[in-house]
Amino acid sequence: MSRSVTRRTVLGLGGTGAMAVFAAAAGLVGVTRAAAYSWPAGLRRGASGAAVRELQIRVAGWAADSAQHACVAVDGVFGAGTEAAVQRFQRAYGLTADGVVGARTQSALNALGGADGSTAHFDWAEFQSKDGAGFSGGNVDAATVRENVRRLMYKLEALRKKAGDRAVTIDSGFRSKAHNASVGGRPNSMHLYGVAADTIVAGLATRSVYRLAETCGLSGLEAYTHSWQHVDSRVEYAYGAQSWWWESGTV
């Protein structure tokens, strides 16, 4: 669930005061705490390694400008797809869209990260199984679920931004096997891996949420005929469905 983020203190390369000024300029007003990742200087196309992989996770929700089966590969290689996603992210936050992860882009990326490993507008608790199991009891171990949820959070940050910074409620996130069975979920539901969420965006019809999700690198979209919009990243994981599933087609 999106909430006021005044509990977070913006951290940046130039200190908290400088970062707060930047956050306001970049449309991040209200973000008051962020986990500052140590980005290498001038990260750009052709680079590779752990920092690129982290970058790919954080810009994964900027996979496309329009509805298409496209996602940012989290492979640690800064190629054309990553560069294009960075440029979309930069445009959305009022930055120079050069595809280079300079100081201002690094600050914008860090402003979306939570000090506890979550993100600016989402908490771990929102995604935990509703039977009290936390991130345990699913089809993969709890640590894997947690990392999968973190990756999904960043896609949902992009969805939130594209929705005009409207609040996003998580109706269902990770499910333990027991909880999944109790709600009639499928034995291989993407919720069992932490790669899925049922979302509600304040003030938007589910069809509108579906359309925004088509640009966020989300490979699983349940029909928009419900009061929530199911989204998941099934195609990116070996234990996922390994295929795109947009139940209402391209809208």
Secondary structure, DSSP 8 states (H G I E B T S, - for coil): -----TTS----TT-HHHHHHHHHHTT-TT----------TTB-TT-BSHHHHHHHHHHGGGS-SSS-S-----SSB--HHHHHHHHHHHHHTT---SS-B-HHHHHHHHHTB-TTSSBTTB-HHHHSBTTTTBT-SSSS-HHHHHHHHHHHHHHHHHHHHHTTS--EEEEE----HHHHHHTT--TT-GGGGT-EEEEEETT--HHHHHHHHTTTT--EE--TTSSSEEEE-GGGSTTS-SS-EETT---
